[in-house]
Amino acid sequence: MGERRRVKQTRSLEERMAEQAAKLKTMADRLPAGAEREALLKQVRIAEIGAHITDWLRSPGLQPPK
Protein backbone atom coordinates (compact mmCIF):
# COMPACT_ATOMS: atom_id res chain seq x y z
CA MET A 1 0.00 0.00 0.00
CA GLY A 2 1.36 3.44 -0.94
CA GLU A 3 2.06 6.30 1.38
CA ARG A 4 -0.73 8.63 2.26
CA ARG A 5 -0.57 11.86 0.32
CA ARG A 6 -0.28 14.88 2.59
CA VAL A 7 -1.30 18.32 1.44
CA LYS A 8 -0.28 21.48 3.27
CA GLN A 9 -3.31 23.74 3.21
CA THR A 10 -2.60 27.41 2.59
CA ARG A 11 -6.14 28.53 3.39
CA SER A 12 -8.32 27.71 6.37
CA LEU A 13 -11.13 25.19 6.17
CA GLU A 14 -13.59 28.05 6.65
CA GLU A 15 -12.17 29.92 3.64
CA ARG A 16 -12.29 26.81 1.47
CA MET A 17 -15.87 26.02 2.52
CA ALA A 18 -17.00 29.60 1.82
CA GLU A 19 -15.37 29.45 -1.61
CA GLN A 20 -17.06 26.13 -2.34
CA ALA A 21 -20.43 27.54 -1.25
CA ALA A 22 -20.03 30.52 -3.60
CA LYS A 23 -19.04 28.28 -6.51
CA LEU A 24 -21.99 25.93 -5.94
CA LYS A 25 -24.39 28.89 -5.63
CA THR A 26 -23.22 30.24 -8.98
CA MET A 27 -23.73 26.82 -10.56
CA ALA A 28 -27.20 26.48 -9.03
CA ASP A 29 -28.23 29.96 -10.20
CA ARG A 30 -27.58 28.89 -13.79
CA LEU A 31 -29.91 25.89 -13.57
CA PRO A 32 -33.67 25.88 -14.01
CA ALA A 33 -35.83 24.92 -11.05
CA GLY A 34 -35.70 21.20 -10.44
CA ALA A 35 -34.05 18.37 -8.55
CA GLU A 36 -30.51 19.10 -9.75
CA ARG A 37 -30.72 22.74 -8.66
CA GLU A 38 -32.20 21.77 -5.28
CA ALA A 39 -29.37 19.27 -4.73
CA LEU A 40 -26.78 22.00 -5.42
CA LEU A 41 -28.57 24.44 -3.10
CA LYS A 42 -28.50 21.77 -0.37
CA GLN A 43 -24.72 21.47 -0.85
CA VAL A 44 -24.49 25.29 -0.65
CA ARG A 45 -26.23 25.26 2.74
CA ILE A 46 -23.92 22.52 4.02
CA ALA A 47 -20.82 24.41 2.84
CA GLU A 48 -22.08 27.65 4.43
CA ILE A 49 -22.60 25.86 7.74
CA GLY A 50 -19.08 24.44 7.50
CA ALA A 51 -17.70 27.90 6.82
CA HIS A 52 -19.23 29.24 10.07
CA ILE A 53 -18.83 26.27 12.39
CA THR A 54 -15.61 27.50 14.04
CA ASP A 55 -17.24 30.85 14.85
CA TRP A 56 -20.17 29.05 16.43
CA LEU A 57 -17.90 26.79 18.45
CA ARG A 58 -15.96 29.78 19.78
CA SER A 59 -19.06 31.83 20.59
CA PRO A 60 -19.46 32.88 24.22
CA GLY A 61 -22.90 31.24 24.28
CA LEU A 62 -21.24 27.82 24.32
CA GLN A 63 -19.87 27.17 27.77
CA PRO A 64 -18.46 23.92 29.14
CA PRO A 65 -20.66 22.15 31.70
CA LYS A 66 -19.98 23.09 35.33
PEFEN-V933607 format. One record per run of one state. SS is the DSSP state (~ for helix, > for strand, _ for the rest). FROM is the first residue (numbers start at 0). TO is the last residue. If there is no record, write none. Layout:
SS&FROM&TO ; SS&FROM&TO
//
This chain:
_&0&11 ; ~&12&28 ; _&29&33 ; ~&34&57 ; _&58&65
//
